[in-house]
Amino acid sequence: MQRSTITRLAKVVVSLALLAAILMHVGPRAVAAQIGGMNKGLVALALALLLAESLLRSLNWFQLIRSGTQKVALRSITYAYFVGGFFGALLPSTLGTDLARSTVAGIRTNAPVEAYFATTVLLNVLSLMVISAAALLACARVMDWPNAPAATIAASAVVSSACLLGISALYALARQARVPRAGAESPPAVEWRAGLKRRVGRFVAALVRLPRGLELAGVVFVAACSYALRSLGWLTLLAAADTPVSWAVLLTIAPLVTLGAALPISVLGFGGFQAISVYLLAQWDVPSQQALAVSLVQSGLAVLICCIGCVVYIAGDRVSLASLGAADRANEKYSG
């Protein structure tokens, strides 16, 4: 059995084990009753907000790509965002969500996948910057609240500060990097002997082409709007479960939830997202069954949004499955 297959199976096992452990601790019947009693209208509104957040995020990805002088159509990038999200998240693949999106975009536009993947990395970094900055402001607001969990607030402040310092250092390094200007003649490419080195070289070259000035401000602004929609979707789901939570609380715990759910130990964050959400919301007196029900519904809506990519794939100009399979095998070869 190949190592990549073992890794995928291990993630499935970890996700199922975490979910089972949390459900047994909280009580499956209590969680099922909580989900059944959620306001269906508010759940539908949360789905609309999360879908709008995905559309806005695809627009921001388009902005980053255009700032790197790659002339592409918004339609192609939106297609790649949703179709790649479906292939990377719900089908057995070594590509991963962001790399699958980049691969679909590269196939549709005949451009290097590494350049697109670099922009997804930048988008994630800028989104983390917005999340961290908002968390620091929220920490300052909630730290004087009665019975506020000081340890959670301190952990969020430390993690947020570390993220912002790291991003600032990376930005300073990127500003000093020498890259060709748009339209300028590029120097001869270094002849890498190994395919992996060629990939890394193209990825790094694209990564340092950061947007500057107004372009960067525009990307950060859209990232902030996208984050606001995501947070509002989470608040709406909590309201659907009759669990009012302050926006400041969600902003405070968001960096810890984001990093915890992003750990590559589970499938689509299932298990990890539920565990950290239940633990952190419990610090703010949210009952475990309500926190778990909301997190499960939120993960379910995320899967539903990924399934939209399947509909887009069937209805649109389809990329070749053979090309995606070849990209998957190539990635498995280089990563293994």
Secondary structure, 3 states (H helix, E strand, C coil): CCHHHHHHHHHHHHHHHHHHHHHHHHCHHHHHHHHHCCCHHHHHHHHHHHHHHHHHHHHHHHHHHHHCCCCCCHHHHHHHHHHHHHHHHHCCCCCCHHHHHHHHHHHHHCCCHHHHHHHHHHHHHHHHHHHHHHHHHHHHHHCCCCCCCHHHHHHHHHHHHHHHHHHHHHHHHHHHCCCCCCCCCCCCCCCCCCHHHHHHHHHHHHHCCCCCHHHHHHHHHHHHHHHHHHHHHHHHHHHHCCCCCCHHHHHHHHHHHHHHHHCCCCCCCCCHHHHHHHHHHHCCCCCHHHHHHHHHHHHHHHHHHHHHHHHHHHHCCCCCHHHHHHHHHHHHHHHC
